Amino acid sequence: MGMPLTGMTLKNLFRKPATKMYPLQAPQYSSRSKGHVTNIIEDCILCGICEKRCPTHAITVDKAAESWTIDNFNCIQCLSCVRACPKKCLVMEPEYTKAATSKSTQTVTKPALSEAEQAAKAAREQEKQERIAAALAKKAAKQVAEADTANE
């Protein structure tokens, strides 16, 4: 009976360890691991759909301040916000959040636009206003034409 135990001990003595040396080697997370939600704020349009879909109300979107906040303590990693995001800027990172001694939230704010980006945004806004004005003029002309045909 002592022989199989001795053989197993000698085999394991010369093999690689089955466990990882955690502090020295970082763990390898699988692609399906649920760690924490991250927002790629540059792509975010601050639509608020993620806030509405979150079952625990862990997400807050502030359009005026152009910020997105998540309370990691309340987040249950259900992926509802990630699936609902129309721009796919929410990502479930596989790494877990670090342990903390107090509750905190993670807030990301849109970076300030450069002068070129501000000029491009102003041009897009101008084009949008022109399209709205043209559509309203077309609608008014259509109503006038309908009124003329009704009066005849």
Backbone as CSV, one residue per row, in Angstrom:
resi,resn,N_x,N_y,N_z,CA_x,CA_y,CA_z,C_x,C_y,C_z
1,MET,0.812,-1.181,0.000,0.000,0.000,0.000,0.861,1.252,0.000
2,GLY,2.018,1.212,0.575,2.907,2.367,0.633,3.580,2.642,-0.702
3,MET,3.653,1.662,-1.568,4.346,1.810,-2.840,3.647,2.780,-3.788
4,PRO,2.332,2.720,-4.001,1.701,3.684,-4.926,1.850,5.124,-4.435
5,LEU,1.800,5.336,-3.145,1.929,6.688,-2.611,3.347,7.210,-2.847
6,THR,4.336,6.343,-2.678,5.712,6.763,-2.908,5.933,7.079,-4.383
7,GLY,5.370,6.263,-5.270,5.510,6.508,-6.712,4.853,7.828,-7.117
8,MET,3.672,8.090,-6.578,2.970,9.333,-6.906,3.756,10.534,-6.380
9,THR,4.329,10.414,-5.209,5.111,11.502,-4.635,6.336,11.775,-5.498
10,LEU,7.020,10.743,-5.950,8.209,10.941,-6.788,7.834,11.549,-8.140
11,LYS,6.695,11.148,-8.737,6.250,11.735,-10.011,5.974,13.217,-9.846
12,ASN,5.252,13.570,-8.810,4.877,14.972,-8.604,6.069,15.833,-8.195
13,LEU,7.086,15.223,-7.676,8.271,15.967,-7.270,8.980,16.571,-8.474
14,PHE,8.904,15.910,-9.640,9.625,16.371,-10.827,8.720,17.008,-11.882
15,ARG,7.431,17.176,-11.623,6.514,17.833,-12.547,6.435,19.326,-12.250
16,LYS,5.865,20.056,-13.219,5.580,21.469,-12.986,4.464,21.561,-11.952
17,PRO,4.425,22.624,-11.194,3.334,22.759,-10.228,1.996,22.936,-10.943
18,ALA,0.947,22.420,-10.359,-0.385,22.503,-10.947,-1.018,23.870,-10.712
19,THR,-0.523,24.597,-9.744,-1.088,25.912,-9.430,-0.168,27.012,-9.937
20,LYS,-0.700,28.213,-10.029,0.086,29.363,-10.470,0.580,30.117,-9.242
21,MET,1.698,30.734,-9.373,2.241,31.564,-8.309,1.571,32.930,-8.443
22,TYR,0.419,33.120,-7.758,-0.470,34.249,-8.017,0.184,35.628,-8.003
23,PRO,0.855,36.030,-7.001,1.345,37.410,-7.081,2.366,37.604,-8.199
24,LEU,3.093,36.567,-8.516,4.121,36.687,-9.547,3.552,36.522,-10.956
25,GLN,2.556,35.682,-11.119,1.946,35.447,-12.422,0.491,35.903,-12.377
26,ALA,0.142,36.789,-13.302,-1.237,37.282,-13.357,-2.148,36.167,-13.850
27,PRO,-3.366,36.087,-13.329,-4.282,35.035,-13.782,-4.736,35.275,-15.214
28,GLN,-5.022,34.204,-15.921,-5.540,34.272,-17.288,-7.059,34.132,-17.207
29,TYR,-7.774,35.181,-17.583,-9.224,35.148,-17.542,-9.760,34.642,-18.863
30,SER,-10.847,33.909,-18.804,-11.466,33.450,-20.043,-12.229,34.605,-20.672
31,SER,-12.578,34.474,-21.935,-13.279,35.548,-22.635,-14.688,35.743,-22.087
32,ARG,-15.222,34.764,-21.393,-16.579,34.857,-20.852,-16.607,35.300,-19.394
33,SER,-15.446,35.647,-18.848,-15.410,36.112,-17.463,-16.130,37.440,-17.344
34,LYS,-16.838,37.615,-16.258,-17.547,38.865,-16.002,-16.837,39.596,-14.878
35,GLY,-16.100,40.627,-15.242,-15.354,41.368,-14.245,-16.001,42.693,-13.908
36,HIS,-15.900,43.670,-14.821,-16.502,44.976,-14.585,-16.799,45.663,-15.920
37,VAL,-17.768,46.568,-15.895,-18.186,47.282,-17.097,-17.308,48.517,-17.276
38,THR,-16.847,48.724,-18.506,-16.043,49.886,-18.851,-16.709,50.609,-20.009
39,ASN,-16.665,51.939,-19.986,-17.235,52.751,-21.046,-16.109,53.391,-21.845
40,ILE,-16.147,53.209,-23.160,-15.222,53.897,-24.055,-15.903,55.234,-24.360
41,ILE,-15.640,56.222,-23.538,-16.402,57.469,-23.522,-16.275,58.250,-24.826
42,GLU,-15.199,58.076,-25.565,-15.032,58.797,-26.823,-16.112,58.397,-27.834
43,ASP,-16.595,57.150,-27.754,-17.617,56.661,-28.680,-19.032,56.852,-28.144
44,CYS,-19.160,57.164,-26.862,-20.467,57.243,-26.211,-21.219,58.492,-26.668
45,ILE,-22.510,58.330,-26.938,-23.350,59.463,-27.322,-24.227,59.913,-26.162
46,LEU,-24.035,59.332,-24.990,-24.762,59.678,-23.760,-26.273,59.615,-23.969
47,CYS,-26.726,58.550,-24.621,-28.150,58.404,-24.926,-28.968,58.008,-23.698
48,GLY,-28.362,57.348,-22.719,-29.053,56.973,-21.495,-29.768,55.634,-21.555
49,ILE,-29.643,54.906,-22.648,-30.311,53.605,-22.753,-29.738,52.636,-21.719
50,CYS,-28.446,52.687,-21.496,-27.824,51.797,-20.512,-28.377,52.076,-19.114
51,GLU,-28.607,53.343,-18.821,-29.161,53.721,-17.517,-30.568,53.160,-17.347
52,LYS,-31.364,53.201,-18.410,-32.740,52.697,-18.341,-32.788,51.180,-18.250
53,ARG,-31.842,50.501,-18.872,-31.850,49.031,-18.896,-31.224,48.397,-17.671
54,CYS,-30.456,49.150,-16.900,-29.772,48.582,-15.733,-30.799,48.219,-14.661
55,PRO,-30.919,46.933,-14.296,-31.932,46.526,-13.321,-31.639,47.006,-11.905
56,THR,-30.389,47.324,-11.601,-30.047,47.761,-10.246,-29.810,49.265,-10.161
57,HIS,-30.014,49.971,-11.253,-29.810,51.426,-11.317,-28.389,51.805,-10.900
58,ALA,-27.419,51.035,-11.374,-26.026,51.299,-11.041,-25.397,52.333,-11.960
59,ILE,-26.052,52.649,-13.081,-25.497,53.571,-14.075,-26.267,54.881,-14.042
60,THR,-25.509,55.984,-14.138,-26.102,57.312,-14.225,-25.455,58.050,-15.392
61,VAL,-26.287,58.614,-16.271,-25.794,59.382,-17.411,-26.203,60.831,-17.199
62,ASP,-25.227,61.734,-17.248,-25.492,63.162,-17.112,-25.113,63.838,-18.426
63,LYS,-26.137,64.148,-19.234,-25.882,64.740,-20.552,-25.314,66.144,-20.425
64,ALA,-25.777,66.914,-19.442,-25.306,68.291,-19.286,-23.811,68.324,-18.968
65,ALA,-23.367,67.457,-18.075,-21.955,67.414,-17.698,-21.150,66.502,-18.619
66,GLU,-21.830,65.827,-19.546,-21.202,64.858,-20.458,-20.394,63.818,-19.688
67,SER,-21.051,63.229,-18.677,-20.371,62.220,-17.872,-21.227,60.966,-17.757
68,TRP,-20.554,59.862,-17.496,-21.165,58.550,-17.343,-20.606,57.959,-16.055
69,THR,-21.479,57.522,-15.156,-21.045,57.028,-13.846,-21.622,55.647,-13.598
70,ILE,-20.799,54.768,-13.027,-21.266,53.439,-12.631,-20.868,53.198,-11.179
71,ASP,-21.807,52.641,-10.442,-21.554,52.241,-9.057,-21.234,50.747,-9.104
72,ASN,-19.955,50.416,-9.054,-19.536,49.016,-9.188,-20.073,48.145,-8.065
73,PHE,-20.387,48.735,-6.914,-20.921,47.961,-5.803,-22.327,47.455,-6.125
74,ASN,-23.115,48.251,-6.853,-24.476,47.848,-7.198,-24.551,47.039,-8.487
75,CYS,-23.546,47.113,-9.340,-23.551,46.395,-10.620,-23.498,44.882,-10.387
76,ILE,-24.381,44.153,-11.056,-24.425,42.700,-10.893,-23.872,41.967,-12.119
77,GLN,-23.217,42.682,-13.011,-22.580,42.125,-14.207,-23.551,41.294,-15.049
78,CYS,-24.766,41.818,-15.254,-25.784,41.078,-16.006,-25.668,41.297,-17.511
79,LEU,-24.858,42.257,-17.935,-24.627,42.596,-19.344,-25.815,43.257,-20.029
80,SER,-26.847,43.660,-19.303,-27.990,44.322,-19.922,-27.555,45.624,-20.583
81,CYS,-26.714,46.385,-19.919,-26.265,47.660,-20.473,-25.369,47.445,-21.682
82,VAL,-24.521,46.435,-21.641,-23.608,46.165,-22.753,-24.405,45.772,-23.992
83,ARG,-25.419,44.929,-23.820,-26.253,44.516,-24.955,-27.099,45.654,-25.505
84,ALA,-27.523,46.579,-24.635,-28.438,47.648,-25.048,-27.723,48.823,-25.705
85,CYS,-26.439,48.977,-25.528,-25.718,50.151,-26.024,-25.735,50.188,-27.555
86,PRO,-26.303,51.264,-28.152,-26.376,51.321,-29.612,-25.025,51.559,-30.272
87,LYS,-24.082,52.173,-29.590,-22.760,52.450,-30.157,-21.721,51.403,-29.761
88,LYS,-22.124,50.423,-28.970,-21.230,49.351,-28.505,-19.985,49.909,-27.813
89,CYS,-20.193,50.987,-27.037,-19.063,51.575,-26.313,-18.936,51.009,-24.903
90,LEU,-19.904,50.223,-24.454,-19.793,49.557,-23.157,-19.200,48.170,-23.356
91,VAL,-18.227,47.841,-22.536,-17.503,46.582,-22.672,-17.403,45.922,-21.304
92,MET,-17.592,44.618,-21.261,-17.393,43.876,-20.020,-15.945,43.396,-19.997
93,GLU,-15.148,44.019,-19.150,-13.737,43.641,-19.012,-13.649,42.376,-18.161
94,PRO,-12.762,41.454,-18.490,-12.687,40.201,-17.725,-12.033,40.358,-16.356
95,GLU,-11.225,41.399,-16.147,-10.554,41.552,-14.856,-11.554,42.028,-13.811
96,TYR,-11.447,41.478,-12.639,-12.323,41.860,-11.548,-11.869,43.191,-10.965
97,THR,-12.807,43.892,-10.357,-12.432,45.140,-9.688,-11.646,44.809,-8.436
98,LYS,-10.754,45.687,-8.095,-9.928,45.452,-6.917,-10.758,45.648,-5.651
99,ALA,-10.406,44.942,-4.623,-11.106,45.065,-3.346,-10.928,46.474,-2.798
100,ALA,-11.992,46.987,-2.195,-11.940,48.341,-1.653,-12.494,48.343,-0.237
101,THR,-12.061,49.316,0.540,-12.530,49.415,1.919,-13.764,50.299,2.041
102,SER,-14.100,51.022,0.975,-15.285,51.869,1.006,-15.963,51.858,-0.366
103,LYS,-17.255,52.195,-0.370,-17.995,52.253,-1.621,-17.523,53.447,-2.432
104,SER,-17.445,53.264,-3.734,-17.076,54.372,-4.604,-17.713,54.158,-5.968
105,THR,-17.754,55.207,-6.756,-18.273,55.118,-8.110,-17.168,55.454,-9.089
106,GLN,-17.353,55.000,-10.300,-16.396,55.288,-11.363,-17.086,56.233,-12.341
107,THR,-16.526,57.418,-12.538,-17.102,58.411,-13.437,-16.122,58.700,-14.553
108,VAL,-16.621,58.676,-15.787,-15.817,59.070,-16.936,-16.522,60.234,-17.618
109,THR,-15.732,61.193,-18.059,-16.257,62.400,-18.685,-15.695,62.507,-20.089
110,LYS,-16.529,62.977,-21.007,-16.064,63.153,-22.382,-14.938,64.171,-22.404
111,PRO,-13.871,63.909,-23.155,-12.776,64.879,-23.238,-13.216,66.111,-24.014
112,ALA,-12.566,67.227,-23.736,-12.883,68.474,-24.433,-12.505,68.335,-25.908
113,LEU,-13.330,68.911,-26.771,-13.077,68.838,-28.207,-11.974,69.808,-28.605
114,SER,-11.182,69.405,-29.588,-10.171,70.308,-30.114,-10.862,71.348,-30.989
115,GLU,-10.123,72.360,-31.414,-10.712,73.419,-32.239,-11.241,72.865,-33.559
116,ALA,-10.506,71.943,-34.160,-10.947,71.349,-35.429,-12.231,70.545,-35.221
117,GLU,-12.294,69.787,-34.109,-13.499,69.008,-33.815,-14.678,69.917,-33.510
118,GLN,-14.427,71.031,-32.813,-15.495,71.980,-32.534,-16.011,72.612,-33.817
119,ALA,-15.116,72.934,-34.744,-15.520,73.510,-36.024,-16.346,72.502,-36.824
120,ALA,-15.931,71.231,-36.819,-16.670,70.192,-37.534,-18.049,69.995,-36.908
121,LYS,-18.115,70.038,-35.573,-19.397,69.889,-34.885,-20.309,71.064,-35.212
122,ALA,-19.769,72.270,-35.236,-20.559,73.452,-35.579,-21.069,73.368,-37.014
123,ALA,-20.231,72.864,-37.917,-20.646,72.708,-39.319,-21.770,71.688,-39.426
124,ARG,-21.673,70.573,-38.687,-22.735,69.562,-38.698,-24.026,70.131,-38.139
125,GLU,-23.913,70.916,-37.064,-25.094,71.537,-36.460,-25.736,72.530,-37.428
126,GLN,-24.907,73.309,-38.132,-25.409,74.270,-39.129,-26.150,73.534,-40.244
127,GLU,-25.541,72.427,-40.715,-26.173,71.628,-41.775,-27.503,71.050,-41.290
128,LYS,-27.541,70.618,-40.050,-28.767,70.067,-39.472,-29.852,71.135,-39.422
129,GLN,-29.491,72.339,-38.978,-30.464,73.432,-38.908,-30.979,73.798,-40.304
130,GLU,-30.092,73.765,-41.293,-30.508,74.063,-42.679,-31.476,73.001,-43.189
131,ARG,-31.229,71.729,-42.877,-32.139,70.661,-43.302,-33.499,70.804,-42.634
132,ILE,-33.485,71.175,-41.345,-34.757,71.378,-40.628,-35.526,72.531,-41.245
133,ALA,-34.829,73.647,-41.536,-35.486,74.815,-42.141,-36.053,74.454,-43.516
134,ALA,-35.302,73.691,-44.309,-35.774,73.288,-45.640,-36.994,72.380,-45.514
135,ALA,-36.979,71.457,-44.555,-38.115,70.552,-44.367,-39.347,71.323,-43.923
136,LEU,-39.169,72.299,-43.025,-40.303,73.119,-42.586,-40.857,73.961,-43.724
137,ALA,-39.964,74.511,-44.573,-40.418,75.300,-45.724,-41.191,74.422,-46.704
138,LYS,-40.704,73.201,-46.910,-41.378,72.267,-47.819,-42.754,71.892,-47.266
139,LYS,-42.816,71.669,-45.954,-44.090,71.317,-45.322,-45.076,72.476,-45.430
140,ALA,-44.595,73.714,-45.210,-45.467,74.893,-45.314,-45.966,75.066,-46.743
141,ALA,-45.094,74.859,-47.725,-45.492,74.976,-49.134,-46.530,73.912,-49.478
142,LYS,-46.365,72.719,-48.939,-47.316,71.637,-49.190,-48.678,71.982,-48.595
143,GLN,-48.674,72.552,-47.385,-49.929,72.937,-46.739,-50.623,74.057,-47.507
144,VAL,-49.867,75.008,-48.030,-50.437,76.097,-48.835,-51.048,75.538,-50.104
145,ALA,-50.360,74.589,-50.754,-50.862,73.970,-51.966,-52.137,73.192,-51.683
146,GLU,-52.191,72.493,-50.565,-53.383,71.724,-50.194,-54.548,72.672,-49.896
147,ALA,-54.252,73.801,-49.250,-55.279,74.787,-48.925,-55.833,75.411,-50.216
148,ASP,-54.971,75.658,-51.193,-55.409,76.225,-52.474,-56.298,75.251,-53.212
149,THR,-55.948,73.966,-53.207,-56.769,72.973,-53.910,-58.095,72.761,-53.174
150,ALA,-58.104,72.946,-51.874,-59.337,72.788,-51.112,-60.276,73.957,-51.343
151,ASN,-59.727,75.170,-51.599,-60.540,76.346,-51.829,-61.133,76.391,-53.240
152,GLU,-60.582,75.680,-54.164,-61.058,75.722,-55.540,-62.280,74.921,-55.762
